[in-house]
């Protein structure tokens, strides 16, 4: 029994290693090569619209309601200690350090990541990628690269919008509903948030999550079995693997950035 368990563990480890190797090959194949800005820029703009602009609605609505809920719950807790004036600080730091990057990455994985996987998988199923290879066009450079850079660029911008909308939503509840002084809400927030520490490290998180989610989404689409069931499973893997990766990386980055 123990031998079977060791064999199963070894087989699983080898499978994961092979998958990581293929994923690394896909990423390097897409990014390494002679730059072609004239060809890539129009493709990048198209993908920025598809990946970023079309994700804007869910990001803004989610940011608004999360900021409002965070402000309401924070007010109820701080009111017990007579510290309602610190509500702005709590809302801003919670959104900047944790909720903004993490929730945006999860929403991005569900909205844009799944769409990227399905799109690449469908192109593979209909042999569009093979057709590009027959025409001496590298599908990794032509298809994967612009989508990767679009995801890396758009997700941090979406996270910034999420956090700004969330802070404004916190003001709607804390100031306009619960009656906290407007100047107190913003002054305490401004005095507690540091540009290089809080905002800078929040941006680092956003970039790491963007690379991770986009990489997983594109690889699962490129590696999908070219059937309708294969695309469905690849899309599910994208959401599950991206969510787990984001949450795990969030703990590691938080421990490194704020643990001391």
TORNU-255816 format. One record per residue: residue in three letters; x, y, z of N, C-alpha, C in turn. Coordinates in nm, 4 decimals. Example, Ala and Ser with C-alpha at 12.3 -4.5 7.8 and 13.67 -1.06 7.14 Angstrom:
2
ALA  1.3190  -0.5690  0.7800  1.2300  -0.4500  0.7800  1.3200  -0.3300  0.7800
SER  1.2850  -0.2250  0.7080  1.3670  -0.1060  0.7140  1.2900  0.0030  0.7870
//
This chain:
260
UNK  0.0837  -0.1209  0.0000  0.0000  0.0000  0.0000  0.0871  0.1257  0.0000
UNK  0.1918  0.1228  0.0835  0.2810  0.2382  0.0910  0.3531  0.2576  -0.0423
UNK  0.3905  0.1447  -0.1050  0.4583  0.1532  -0.2345  0.3666  0.2168  -0.3384
UNK  0.2398  0.1781  -0.3366  0.1440  0.2361  -0.4315  0.1258  0.3857  -0.4087
UNK  0.1236  0.4261  -0.2812  0.1096  0.5678  -0.2504  0.2307  0.6464  -0.2998
UNK  0.3496  0.5904  -0.2790  0.4713  0.6579  -0.3248  0.4731  0.6665  -0.4769
UNK  0.4317  0.5587  -0.5432  0.4267  0.5601  -0.6892  0.3266  0.6631  -0.7411
UNK  0.2102  0.6698  -0.6755  0.1091  0.7676  -0.7172  0.1596  0.9100  -0.6967
UNK  0.2273  0.9325  -0.5821  0.2825  1.0652  -0.5556  0.3897  1.1011  -0.6580
UNK  0.4754  1.0041  -0.6903  0.5786  1.0301  -0.7899  0.5209  1.0585  -0.9270
UNK  0.4178  0.9818  -0.9650  0.3540  1.0051  -1.0951  0.2886  1.1422  -1.1002
UNK  0.2253  1.1805  -0.9890  0.1615  1.3123  -0.9849  0.2651  1.4233  -0.9929
UNK  0.3769  1.4048  -0.9223  0.4833  1.5050  -0.9256  0.5410  1.5194  -1.0658
UNK  0.5603  1.4077  -1.1336  0.6121  1.4127  -1.2703  0.5131  1.4810  -1.3644
UNK  0.3838  1.4541  -1.3445  0.2824  1.5178  -1.4294  0.2815  1.6685  -1.4097
UNK  0.2918  1.7115  -1.2831  0.2954  1.8552  -1.2555  0.4210  1.9180  -1.3146
UNK  0.5337  1.8485  -1.3041  0.6589  1.9009  -1.3598  0.6503  1.9147  -1.5113
UNK  0.5905  1.8156  -1.5771  0.5753  1.8246  -1.7229  0.4834  1.9402  -1.7617
UNK  0.3764  1.9577  -1.6849  0.2845  2.0681  -1.7137  0.3533  2.2027  -1.6966
UNK  0.4304  2.2180  -1.5890  0.5027  2.3430  -1.5679  0.6053  2.3663  -1.6781
UNK  0.6684  2.2586  -1.7243  0.7634  2.2734  -1.8339  0.6965  2.3204  -1.9619
UNK  0.5808  2.2630  -1.9940  0.5085  2.3063  -2.1141  0.4612  2.4502  -2.1000
UNK  0.4142  2.4855  -1.9801  0.3677  2.6229  -1.9582  0.4819  2.7225  -1.9731
UNK  0.5991  2.6874  -1.9212  0.7153  2.7751  -1.9355  0.7564  2.7881  -2.0818
UNK  0.7494  2.6781  -2.1551  0.7826  2.6816  -2.2975  0.6870  2.7738  -2.3731
UNK  0.5583  2.7655  -2.3427  0.4600  2.8514  -2.4094  0.4880  2.9982  -2.3789
UNK  0.5154  3.0293  -2.2519  0.5402  3.1681  -2.2138  0.6664  3.2221  -2.2800
UNK  0.7748  3.1455  -2.2740  0.9000  3.1916  -2.3346  0.8872  3.2024  -2.4862
UNK  0.8158  3.1083  -2.5469  0.7959  3.1149  -2.6909  0.7177  3.2369  -2.7339
UNK  0.6276  3.2831  -2.6462  0.5474  3.4009  -2.6788  0.6241  3.5308  -2.6578
UNK  0.7150  3.5329  -2.5603  0.7785  3.6588  -2.5213  0.9178  3.6774  -2.5791
UNK  0.9895  3.5681  -2.6030  1.1275  3.5783  -2.6497  1.1278  3.5823  -2.8023
UNK  1.1935  3.6803  -2.8560  1.2021  3.6927  -3.0012  1.2209  3.8375  -3.0419
UNK  1.2347  3.8589  -3.1698  1.2548  3.9936  -3.2221  1.1274  4.0757  -3.2074
UNK  1.1347  4.1938  -3.1457  1.0144  4.2774  -3.1310  0.9591  4.3208  -3.2670
UNK  0.8284  4.3193  -3.2779  0.7603  4.3631  -3.3997  0.6481  4.4601  -3.3619
UNK  0.6838  4.5821  -3.3207  0.5823  4.6747  -3.2683  0.4749  4.7117  -3.3698
UNK  0.5108  4.7232  -3.4973  0.4110  4.7626  -3.5973  0.3023  4.6570  -3.6135
UNK  0.3405  4.5310  -3.6001  0.2425  4.4234  -3.6126  0.1688  4.3986  -3.4817
UNK  0.2403  4.4114  -3.3697  0.1836  4.3742  -3.2416  0.0950  4.4821  -3.1805
UNK  0.1246  4.6088  -3.2085  0.0495  4.7156  -3.1420  -0.0998  4.7112  -3.1739
UNK  -0.1413  4.6963  -3.3003  -0.2866  4.6860  -3.3260  -0.3508  4.5656  -3.2572
UNK  -0.2788  4.4525  -3.2540  -0.3316  4.3350  -3.1851  -0.3431  4.3605  -3.0357
UNK  -0.2453  4.4314  -2.9789  -0.2479  4.4630  -2.8367  -0.3660  4.5524  -2.8024
UNK  -0.3922  4.6533  -2.8844  -0.5048  4.7436  -2.8592  -0.6367  4.6670  -2.8627
UNK  -0.6502  4.5773  -2.9598  -0.7722  4.4967  -2.9691  -0.7917  4.4111  -2.8448
UNK  -0.6843  4.3500  -2.7966  -0.6949  4.2644  -2.6787  -0.7137  4.3451  -2.5508
UNK  -0.6581  4.4650  -2.5449  -0.6830  4.5507  -2.4286  -0.8316  4.5831  -2.4162
UNK  -0.8957  4.6059  -2.5286  -1.0402  4.6300  -2.5252  -1.1150  4.5038  -2.4827
UNK  -1.0763  4.3900  -2.5407  -1.1461  4.2656  -2.5109  -1.1263  4.2213  -2.3668
UNK  -1.0027  4.2325  -2.3185  -0.9707  4.1830  -2.1846  -0.9993  4.2866  -2.0771
UNK  -0.9656  4.4131  -2.1036  -0.9768  4.5160  -2.0010  -1.1075  4.5905  -1.9995
UNK  -1.1434  4.6515  -2.1118  -1.2631  4.7356  -2.1150  -1.3884  4.6541  -2.0878
UNK  -1.3951  4.5347  -2.1432  -1.5137  4.4521  -2.1230  -1.5246  4.3961  -1.9818
UNK  -1.4170  4.4028  -1.9048  -1.4209  4.3612  -1.7642  -1.4501  4.4777  -1.6710
UNK  -1.4616  4.5976  -1.7268  -1.4717  4.7175  -1.6435  -1.6007  4.7212  -1.5632
UNK  -1.7116  4.6784  -1.6216  -1.8411  4.6892  -1.5544  -1.8441  4.6073  -1.4259
UNK  -1.8038  4.4809  -1.4335  -1.8083  4.3961  -1.3148  -1.7091  4.4440  -1.2097
UNK  -1.5967  4.5010  -1.2523  -1.4983  4.5532  -1.1580  -1.5549  4.6737  -1.0831
UNK  -1.6190  4.7647  -1.1539  -1.6721  4.8856  -1.0911  -1.7869  4.8537  -0.9965
UNK  -1.8786  4.7697  -1.0395  -1.9928  4.7347  -0.9540  -1.9456  4.6597  -0.8301
UNK  -1.8554  4.5643  -0.8476  -1.8039  4.4886  -0.7333  -1.7271  4.5786  -0.6378
UNK  -1.6445  4.6684  -0.6919  -1.5700  4.7602  -0.6060  -1.6608  4.8493  -0.5242
UNK  -1.7683  4.8986  -0.5860  -1.8618  4.9852  -0.5145  -1.9254  4.9124  -0.3971
UNK  -1.9787  4.7941  -0.4207  -2.0493  4.7233  -0.3141  -1.9542  4.6702  -0.2076
UNK  -1.8354  4.6264  -0.2467  -1.7395  4.5802  -0.1465  -1.6941  4.6963  -0.0592
UNK  -1.6710  4.8126  -0.1186  -1.6358  4.9294  -0.0384  -1.7468  4.9698  0.0564
UNK  -1.8710  4.9628  0.0115  -1.9843  4.9983  0.0969  -2.0003  4.8992  0.2118
UNK  -1.9900  4.7705  0.1819  -2.0019  4.6691  0.2876  -1.8868  4.6807  0.3861
UNK  -1.7658  4.7005  0.3356  -1.6494  4.7149  0.4231  -1.6652  4.8352  0.5148
UNK  -1.7149  4.9454  0.4611  -1.7349  5.0655  0.5416  -1.8424  5.0442  0.6470
UNK  -1.9507  4.9784  0.6100  -2.0589  4.9552  0.7057  -2.0140  4.8647  0.8192
UNK  -1.9498  4.7532  0.7860  -1.9028  4.6626  0.8905  -1.7944  4.7283  0.9756
UNK  -1.7054  4.8039  0.9112  -1.6024  4.8733  0.9873  -1.6597  4.9767  1.0817
UNK  -1.7612  5.0482  1.0361  -1.8239  5.1486  1.1220  -1.8859  5.0834  1.2452
UNK  -1.9540  4.9703  1.2263  -2.0181  4.9031  1.3395  -1.9160  4.8579  1.4432
UNK  -1.7986  4.8170  1.3974  -1.6943  4.7740  1.4911  -1.6271  4.8940  1.5566
UNK  -1.5898  4.9937  1.4780  -1.5187  5.1098  1.5328  -1.6068  5.1927  1.6245
UNK  -1.7380  5.1930  1.6001  -1.8283  5.2715  1.6846  -1.8274  5.2222  1.8285
UNK  -1.8024  5.0940  1.8502  -1.7976  5.0404  1.9864  -1.6802  5.0966  2.0654
UNK  -1.5778  5.1449  1.9962  -1.4591  5.1985  2.0627  -1.4473  5.3501  2.0458
UNK  -1.5486  5.4113  1.9871  -1.5450  5.5555  1.9654  -1.4395  5.5994  1.8663
UNK  -1.4073  5.5127  1.7711  -1.3000  5.5415  1.6751  -1.3540  5.5514  1.5333
UNK  -1.4731  5.6082  1.5199  -1.5337  5.6183  1.3863  -1.4486  5.7000  1.2897
UNK  -1.3700  5.7923  1.3421  -1.2877  5.8769  1.2548  -1.1795  5.7980  1.1815
UNK  -1.1500  5.6772  1.2290  -1.0481  5.5938  1.1637  -1.1061  5.5075  1.0526
UNK  -1.2332  5.5294  1.0189  -1.2966  5.4462  0.9170  -1.2271  5.4598  0.7815
UNK  -1.1906  5.5819  0.7440  -1.1231  5.6014  0.6159  -0.9923  5.5255  0.6080
UNK  -0.9166  5.5258  0.7168  -0.7911  5.4512  0.7201  -0.8157  5.3019  0.7020
UNK  -0.9163  5.2489  0.7716  -0.9444  5.1060  0.7634  -0.9875  5.0648  0.6227
UNK  -1.0761  5.1443  0.5633  -1.1245  5.1129  0.4287  -1.0102  5.1184  0.3277
UNK  -0.9303  5.2240  0.3335  -0.8230  5.2414  0.2353  -0.7176  5.1319  0.2464
UNK  -0.6717  5.1040  0.3684  -0.5671  5.0034  0.3849  -0.6178  4.8637  0.3510
UNK  -0.7424  4.8347  0.3857  -0.7980  4.7029  0.3524  -0.8059  4.6830  0.2018
UNK  -0.8491  4.7870  0.1315  -0.8600  4.7764  -0.0139  -0.7231  4.7742  -0.0807
UNK  -0.6324  4.8592  -0.0350  -0.5013  4.8679  -0.0991  -0.4177  4.7429  -0.0758
UNK  -0.4166  4.6956  0.0473  -0.3262  4.5862  0.0802  -0.3806  4.4492  0.0415
UNK  -0.5121  4.4288  0.0522  -0.5660  4.2948  0.0325  -0.6789  4.2872  -0.0690
UNK  -0.7914  4.3502  -0.0366  -0.9128  4.3259  -0.1140  -0.9010  4.3725  -0.2582
UNK  -0.8373  4.4866  -0.2808  -0.8264  4.5376  -0.4166  -0.7551  4.4421  -0.5106
UNK  -0.6288  4.4076  -0.4830  -0.5585  4.3155  -0.5734  -0.6216  4.1768  -0.5811
UNK  -0.6628  4.1220  -0.4658  -0.7119  3.9839  -0.4643  -0.8465  3.9716  -0.5346
UNK  -0.9425  4.0550  -0.4969  -1.0758  4.0443  -0.5569  -1.0710  4.0768  -0.7060
UNK  -0.9923  4.1765  -0.7436  -0.9785  4.2072  -0.8862  -0.9213  4.0887  -0.9625
UNK  -0.8205  4.0236  -0.9059  -0.7613  3.9075  -0.9728  -0.8617  3.7937  -0.9861
UNK  -0.9412  3.7705  -0.8820  -1.0418  3.6642  -0.8887  -1.1489  3.6960  -0.9926
UNK  -1.1944  3.8209  -0.9944  -1.2931  3.8609  -1.0952  -1.2335  3.8551  -1.2356
UNK  -1.1090  3.8959  -1.2479  -1.0414  3.8927  -1.3775  -1.0275  3.7489  -1.4272
UNK  -0.9969  3.6577  -1.3358  -0.9860  3.5170  -1.3748  -1.1199  3.4624  -1.4217
UNK  -1.2275  3.4998  -1.3518  -1.3585  3.4498  -1.3901  -1.4112  3.5106  -1.5177
UNK  -1.3836  3.6384  -1.5400  -1.4372  3.7064  -1.6584  -1.3419  3.6962  -1.7787
UNK  -1.2233  3.7507  -1.7655  -1.1311  3.7562  -1.8789  -1.0519  3.6266  -1.8955
UNK  -1.0092  3.5666  -1.7837  -0.9293  3.4452  -1.7935  -1.0037  3.3314  -1.8603
UNK  -1.1276  3.3096  -1.8195  -1.2066  3.2032  -1.8811  -1.2325  3.2316  -2.0284
UNK  -1.2536  3.3594  -2.0622  -1.2763  3.3954  -2.2027  -1.1514  3.3700  -2.2868
UNK  -1.0340  3.4021  -2.2325  -0.9094  3.3762  -2.3052  -0.8884  3.2271  -2.3286
UNK  -0.9142  3.1472  -2.2259  -0.8987  3.0027  -2.2409  -0.9931  2.9473  -2.3464
UNK  -1.1187  2.9884  -2.3401  -1.2163  2.9399  -2.4381  -1.1798  2.9844  -2.5797
UNK  -1.1322  3.1079  -2.5930  -1.0969  3.1586  -2.7256  -0.9792  3.0826  -2.7855
UNK  -0.8732  3.0646  -2.7067  -0.7561  2.9921  -2.7564  -0.7917  2.8458  -2.7831
UNK  -0.8700  2.7862  -2.6934  -0.9116  2.6475  -2.7142  -0.9944  2.6303  -2.8400
UNK  -1.0825  2.7257  -2.8675  -1.1631  2.7188  -2.9898  -1.0761  2.7352  -3.1141
UNK  -0.9774  2.8230  -3.1067  -0.8851  2.8387  -3.2196  -0.8069  2.7099  -3.2449
UNK  -0.7732  2.6405  -3.1376  -0.7036  2.5127  -3.1541  -0.7968  2.4071  -3.2117
UNK  -0.9215  2.4053  -3.1663  -1.0179  2.3065  -3.2146  -1.0464  2.3242  -3.3630
UNK  -1.0587  2.4480  -3.4060  -1.0868  2.4760  -3.5472  -0.9600  2.4833  -3.6321
UNK  -0.8464  2.4442  -3.5730  -0.7181  2.4347  -3.6431  -0.6687  2.5690  -3.6969
UNK  -0.7083  2.6768  -3.6325  -0.6559  2.8072  -3.6733  -0.5080  2.8202  -3.6381
UNK  -0.4692  2.7634  -3.5230  -0.3281  2.7693  -3.4839  -0.2416  2.6888  -3.5806
UNK  -0.2911  2.5730  -3.6211  -0.2168  2.4928  -3.7188  -0.2054  2.5647  -3.8526
UNK  -0.3097  2.6369  -3.8897  -0.3057  2.7119  -4.0159  -0.2000  2.8209  -4.0117
UNK  -0.1859  2.8861  -3.8965  -0.0815  2.9876  -3.8834  0.0570  2.9261  -3.8993
UNK  0.0775  2.8091  -3.8401  0.2066  2.7425  -3.8534  0.2349  2.7059  -3.9990
UNK  0.1318  2.6640  -4.0714  0.1505  2.6295  -4.2131  0.1888  2.7519  -4.2963
UNK  0.1461  2.8703  -4.2519  0.1806  2.9943  -4.3225  0.3077  3.0577  -4.2679
UNK  0.3848  2.9796  -4.1903  0.5121  3.0256  -4.1327  0.4927  3.1416  -4.0361
UNK  0.3788  3.1424  -3.9662  0.3513  3.2427  -3.8634  0.3511  3.1719  -3.7287
UNK  0.4313  3.2207  -3.6367  0.4400  3.1604  -3.5043  0.3136  3.1937  -3.4256
UNK  0.2300  3.0939  -3.3915  0.1069  3.1245  -3.3175  0.1327  3.1774  -3.1769
UNK  0.2464  3.1397  -3.1186  0.2773  3.1910  -2.9855  0.3011  3.3415  -2.9897
UNK  0.3719  3.3869  -3.0911  0.3991  3.5301  -3.1034  0.2777  3.6072  -3.1532
UNK  0.2011  3.5445  -3.2415  0.0889  3.6140  -3.3053  -0.0361  3.6137  -3.2191
UNK  -0.0606  3.5047  -3.1474  -0.1863  3.4880  -3.0741  -0.1666  3.5039  -2.9238
UNK  -0.0661  3.4362  -2.8693  -0.0488  3.4332  -2.7236  0.0104  3.5635  -2.6715
UNK  0.1143  3.6157  -2.7369  0.1868  3.7324  -2.6856  0.0985  3.8554  -2.6658
UNK  0.0191  3.8992  -2.7647  -0.0629  4.0195  -2.7414  -0.1663  4.0007  -2.6316
UNK  -0.2187  3.8810  -2.6184  -0.3156  3.8553  -2.5118  -0.2485  3.8551  -2.3750
UNK  -0.1264  3.8044  -2.3695  -0.0535  3.8055  -2.2424  -0.0256  3.9482  -2.1970
UNK  0.0282  4.0306  -2.2867  0.0595  4.1685  -2.2488  -0.0669  4.2478  -2.2187
UNK  -0.1755  4.2182  -2.2868  -0.3014  4.2864  -2.2572  -0.3486  4.2548  -2.1165
UNK  -0.3359  4.1288  -2.0754  -0.3744  4.0928  -1.9397  -0.2851  4.1560  -1.8349
UNK  -0.1535  4.1570  -1.8609  -0.0590  4.2148  -1.7648  -0.0804  4.3655  -1.7503
UNK  -0.1168  4.4328  -1.8576  -0.1387  4.5777  -1.8519  -0.2742  4.6118  -1.7907
UNK  -0.3772  4.5392  -1.8304  -0.5132  4.5794  -1.7932  -0.5487  4.5459  -1.6490
UNK  -0.4986  4.4344  -1.5950  -0.5427  4.3972  -1.4609  -0.4987  4.4950  -1.3524
UNK  -0.3727  4.5435  -1.3510  -0.3396  4.6469  -1.2520  -0.4233  4.7732  -1.2660
UNK  -0.4553  4.8128  -1.3894  -0.5412  4.9298  -1.4084  -0.6815  4.9040  -1.3549
UNK  -0.7331  4.7847  -1.3789  -0.8645  4.7494  -1.3250  -0.8621  4.7475  -1.1724
UNK  -0.7517  4.7012  -1.1146  -0.7408  4.6994  -0.9687  -0.7403  4.8407  -0.9114
UNK  -0.6715  4.9331  -0.9780  -0.6730  5.0727  -0.9323  -0.8141  5.1300  -0.9366
UNK  -0.8862  5.1023  -1.0443  -1.0247  5.1492  -1.0543  -1.1092  5.0862  -0.9447
UNK  -1.0904  4.9573  -0.9214  -1.1631  4.8875  -0.8155  -1.1409  4.9544  -0.6808
UNK  -1.0157  4.9863  -0.6496  -0.9849  5.0452  -0.5193  -1.0398  5.1866  -0.5066
UNK  -1.0318  5.2661  -0.6122  -1.0861  5.4023  -0.6070  -1.2378  5.4006  -0.5897
UNK  -1.3050  5.3138  -0.6649  -1.4501  5.3020  -0.6509  -1.4859  5.2512  -0.5119
UNK  -1.4065  5.1569  -0.4595  -1.4330  5.1042  -0.3262  -1.4184  5.2097  -0.2180
UNK  -1.3162  5.2932  -0.2282  -1.2983  5.4010  -0.1303  -1.4133  5.5004  -0.1389
UNK  -1.4567  5.5301  -0.2604  -1.5716  5.6196  -0.2767  -1.6985  5.5561  -0.2210
UNK  -1.7154  5.4257  -0.2413  -1.8294  5.3565  -0.1819  -1.8250  5.3599  -0.0303
UNK  -1.7037  5.3507  0.0262  -1.6913  5.3642  0.1707  -1.7325  5.5014  0.2190
UNK  -1.7035  5.6042  0.1400  -1.7473  5.7388  0.1764  -1.8993  5.7512  0.1730
UNK  -1.9638  5.6887  0.0759  -2.1099  5.6953  0.0677  -2.1747  5.6435  0.1949
UNK  -2.1196  5.5348  0.2486  -2.1770  5.4776  0.3708  -2.1309  5.5541  0.4936
UNK  -1.9996  5.5762  0.5059  -1.9467  5.6362  0.6276  -1.9823  5.7823  0.6444
UNK  -1.9705  5.8598  0.5376  -1.9926  6.0046  0.5460  -2.1380  6.0403  0.5188
UNK  -2.1900  5.9953  0.4059  -2.3239  6.0370  0.3643  -2.4355  5.9676  0.4409
UNK  -2.4104  5.8457  0.4895  -2.5157  5.7742  0.5620  -2.4944  5.7817  0.7130
UNK  -2.3763  5.7443  0.7596  -2.3522  5.7365  0.9034  -2.3090  5.8694  0.9640
UNK  -2.2800  5.9686  0.8836  -2.2548  6.1022  0.9357  -2.1148  6.1291  0.9843
UNK  -2.0168  6.0497  0.9436  -1.8782  6.0794  0.9791  -1.8345  6.2062  0.9064
UNK  -1.7522  6.2858  0.9734  -1.7064  6.4105  0.9136  -1.6275  6.3824  0.7855
UNK  -1.6596  6.4575  0.6811  -1.5963  6.4377  0.5499  -1.4454  6.4597  0.5578
UNK  -1.4040  6.5683  0.6198  -1.2616  6.5981  0.6314  -1.1877  6.4942  0.7130
UNK  -1.2526  6.4450  0.8189  -1.1891  6.3428  0.9016  -1.1689  6.2135  0.8238
UNK  -1.2681  6.1756  0.7449  -1.2599  6.0515  0.6666  -1.1392  6.0543  0.5737
UNK  -1.1207  6.1650  0.5037  -1.0141  6.1727  0.4046  -0.8789  6.2085  0.4656
UNK  -0.8765  6.2920  0.5692  -0.7477  6.3328  0.6267  -0.6788  6.2168  0.6972
UNK  -0.7563  6.1374  0.7721  -0.6966  6.0213  0.8387  -0.6468  5.9206  0.7354
UNK  -0.7229  5.9053  0.6280  -0.6810  5.8152  0.5205  -0.5504  5.8625  0.4575
UNK  -0.5413  5.9908  0.4266  -0.4222  6.0439  0.3612  -0.2995  6.0361  0.4508
UNK  -0.3183  6.0525  0.5799  -0.2046  6.0480  0.6715  -0.1560  5.9059  0.6982
UNK  -0.2404  5.8066  0.6738  -0.2031  5.6683  0.7048  -0.1539  5.5904  0.5835
UNK  -0.1911  5.6333  0.4641  -0.1513  5.5623  0.3421  -0.0205  5.6208  0.2898
UNK  0.0804  5.5359  0.2721  0.2099  5.5781  0.2206  0.2225  5.5359  0.0742
UNK  0.2701  5.6276  -0.0076  0.2783  5.6027  -0.1513  0.3712  5.4857  -0.1832
UNK  0.4925  5.4904  -0.1317  0.5888  5.3866  -0.1656  0.5618  5.2542  -0.0977
UNK  0.5012  5.2583  0.0209  0.4808  5.1351  0.0979  0.3495  5.0674  0.0614
UNK  0.2392  5.1345  0.0828  0.1081  5.0729  0.0615  0.0712  5.0660  -0.0867
UNK  0.0764  5.1787  -0.1543  0.0368  5.1808  -0.2952  0.1381  5.1051  -0.3810
UNK  0.2667  5.1231  -0.3527  0.3691  5.0538  -0.4304  0.3607  4.9032  -0.4176
UNK  0.3438  4.8542  -0.2961  0.3368  4.7102  -0.2775  0.2045  4.6539  -0.3273
UNK  0.0990  4.7331  -0.3214  -0.0272  4.6914  -0.3825  -0.0102  4.6743  -0.5330
UNK  0.0631  4.7650  -0.5955  0.0878  4.7542  -0.7397  0.1699  4.6297  -0.7722
UNK  0.2675  4.5978  -0.6874  0.3467  4.4763  -0.7090  0.2571  4.3533  -0.7049
UNK  0.1668  4.3488  -0.6085  0.0724  4.2371  -0.6013  -0.0100  4.2266  -0.7289
UNK  -0.0591  4.3396  -0.7757  -0.1436  4.3397  -0.8958  -0.0680  4.2852  -1.0163
UNK  0.0579  4.3249  -1.0313  0.1371  4.2782  -1.1452  0.1625  4.1281  -1.1355
UNK  0.1972  4.0804  -1.0163  0.2212  3.9368  -0.9978  0.0949  3.8570  -1.0275
UNK  -0.0185  3.9035  -0.9759  -0.1447  3.8334  -1.0016  -0.1809  3.8377  -1.1497
UNK  -0.1557  3.9504  -1.2143  -0.1883  3.9627  -1.3567  -0.1073  3.8636  -1.4395
UNK  0.0224  3.8546  -1.4121  0.1068  3.7590  -1.4847  0.0584  3.6166  -1.4609
UNK  0.0283  3.5846  -1.3358  -0.0122  3.4485  -1.3008  -0.1434  3.4096  -1.3670
UNK  -0.2451  3.4936  -1.3526  -0.3777  3.4607  -1.4064  -0.3740  3.4523  -1.5588
UNK  -0.3093  3.5488  -1.6231  -0.3046  3.5487  -1.7696  -0.2257  3.4299  -1.8221
UNK  -0.1157  3.3989  -1.7579  -0.0344  3.2835  -1.7984  -0.1149  3.1546  -1.7878
UNK  -0.1821  3.1336  -1.6753  -0.2626  3.0125  -1.6567  -0.3730  3.0043  -1.7613
UNK  -0.4403  3.1151  -1.7858  -0.5519  3.1155  -1.8809  -0.5048  3.0811  -2.0220
UNK  -0.3971  3.1436  -2.0657  -0.3487  3.1198  -2.2015  -0.2930  2.9788  -2.2175
UNK  -0.2222  2.9300  -2.1171  -0.1672  2.7947  -2.1287  -0.2771  2.6899  -2.1309
UNK  -0.3781  2.7047  -2.0456  -0.4864  2.6070  -2.0450  -0.5601  2.6053  -2.1784
UNK  -0.5752  2.7208  -2.2404  -0.6369  2.7229  -2.3721  -0.5485  2.6590  -2.4780
UNK  -0.4198  2.6895  -2.4738  -0.3260  2.6355  -2.5726  -0.3066  2.4854  -2.5546
UNK  -0.3169  2.4368  -2.4317  -0.2938  2.2956  -2.4005  -0.4234  2.2151  -2.3955
UNK  -0.5366  2.2776  -2.4271  -0.6659  2.2107  -2.4145  -0.6806  2.0997  -2.5181
UNK  -0.7562  1.9976  -2.4816  -0.7926  1.8934  -2.5777  -0.8896  1.9544  -2.6787
UNK  -0.8646  1.9400  -2.8081  -0.9458  2.0106  -2.9088  -1.0843  1.9511  -2.9298
UNK  -1.1629  1.9478  -2.8247  -1.3029  1.9072  -2.8314  -1.3835  2.0032  -2.7456
UNK  -1.5156  1.9994  -2.7591  -1.5992  2.0873  -2.6773  -1.5847  2.0546  -2.5298
UNK  -1.5764  1.9261  -2.4971  -1.5570  1.8873  -2.3573  -1.4195  1.9303  -2.3073
UNK  -1.3187  1.9196  -2.3928  -1.1847  1.9617  -2.3531  -1.1768  2.1100  -2.3249
UNK  -1.2435  2.1906  -2.4061  -1.2454  2.3353  -2.3823  -1.3181  2.3672  -2.2526
UNK  -1.4290  2.2969  -2.2269  -1.5034  2.3195  -2.1028  -1.4182  2.2881  -1.9809
UNK  -1.3462  2.1768  -1.9857  -1.2599  2.1414  -1.8729  -1.1441  2.2398  -1.8584
UNK  -1.0892  2.2839  -1.9690  -0.9795  2.3806  -1.9627  -1.0261  2.5121  -1.9020
UNK  -1.1465  2.5558  -1.9370  -1.2004  2.6794  -1.8794  -1.2205  2.6658  -1.7297
UNK  -1.2712  2.5502  -1.6873  -1.2885  2.5265  -1.5435  -1.1543  2.5257  -1.4720
UNK  -1.0545  2.4605  -1.5322  -0.9207  2.4580  -1.4716  -0.8637  2.5979  -1.4580
UNK  -0.8893  2.6820  -1.5555  -0.8376  2.8188  -1.5488  -0.8899  2.8913  -1.4264
UNK  -1.0200  2.8851  -1.4037  -1.0790  2.9564  -1.2903  -1.0297  2.8978  -1.1583
UNK  -1.0277  2.7641  -1.1488  -0.9869  2.6994  -1.0236  -0.8390  2.7235  -0.9952
UNK  -0.7543  2.6958  -1.0923  -0.6100  2.7111  -1.0712  -0.5715  2.8575  -1.0480
UNK  -0.6337  2.9484  -1.1206  -0.6031  3.0905  -1.1016  -0.6438  3.1368  -0.9628
UNK  -0.7603  3.0949  -0.9175  -0.8067  3.1361  -0.7846  -0.7145  3.0839  -0.6760
UNK  -0.6777  2.9559  -0.6846  -0.5877  2.8990  -0.5843  -0.4503  2.9653  -0.5892
UNK  -0.4008  2.9911  -0.7092  -0.2697  3.0553  -0.7223  -0.2711  3.1963  -0.6650
UNK  -0.3774  3.2710  -0.6909  -0.3870  3.4079  -0.6398  -0.3913  3.4080  -0.4877
UNK  -0.4714  3.3208  -0.4291  -0.4828  3.3175  -0.2832  -0.3519  3.2722  -0.2188
UNK  -0.2863  3.1729  -0.2777  -0.1586  3.1292  -0.2233  -0.0501  3.2347  -0.2362
UNK  -0.0411  3.2972  -0.3528  0.0573  3.4036  -0.3717  0.0274  3.5238  -0.2840
UNK  -0.1001  3.5498  -0.2585  -0.1350  3.6626  -0.1725  -0.0792  3.6432  -0.0324
UNK  -0.0895  3.5218  0.0206  -0.0332  3.4969  0.1536  0.1182  3.5148  0.1528
UNK  0.1847  3.4600  0.0503  0.3305  3.4706  0.0437  0.3743  3.6163  0.0324
UNK  0.3106  3.6914  -0.0566  0.3482  3.8315  -0.0751  0.3162  3.9145  0.0485
UNK  0.2026  3.8872  0.1123  0.1672  3.9609  0.2342  0.2677  3.9344  0.3452
UNK  0.3096  3.8079  0.3581  0.4091  3.7748  0.4605  0.5421  3.8442  0.4330
UNK  0.5804  3.8525  0.3060  0.7067  3.9178  0.2718  0.6988  4.0693  0.2860
UNK  0.5845  4.1277  0.2491  0.5728  4.2734  0.2475  0.5362  4.3315  0.3830
UNK  0.4406  4.2698  0.4495  0.3850  4.3294  0.5709  0.4093  4.2451  0.6956
UNK  0.4732  4.1285  0.6801  0.4898  4.0390  0.7938  0.5786  4.0942  0.9030
UNK  0.6742  4.1773  0.8659  0.7669  4.2303  0.9658  0.7111  4.3543  1.0335
//
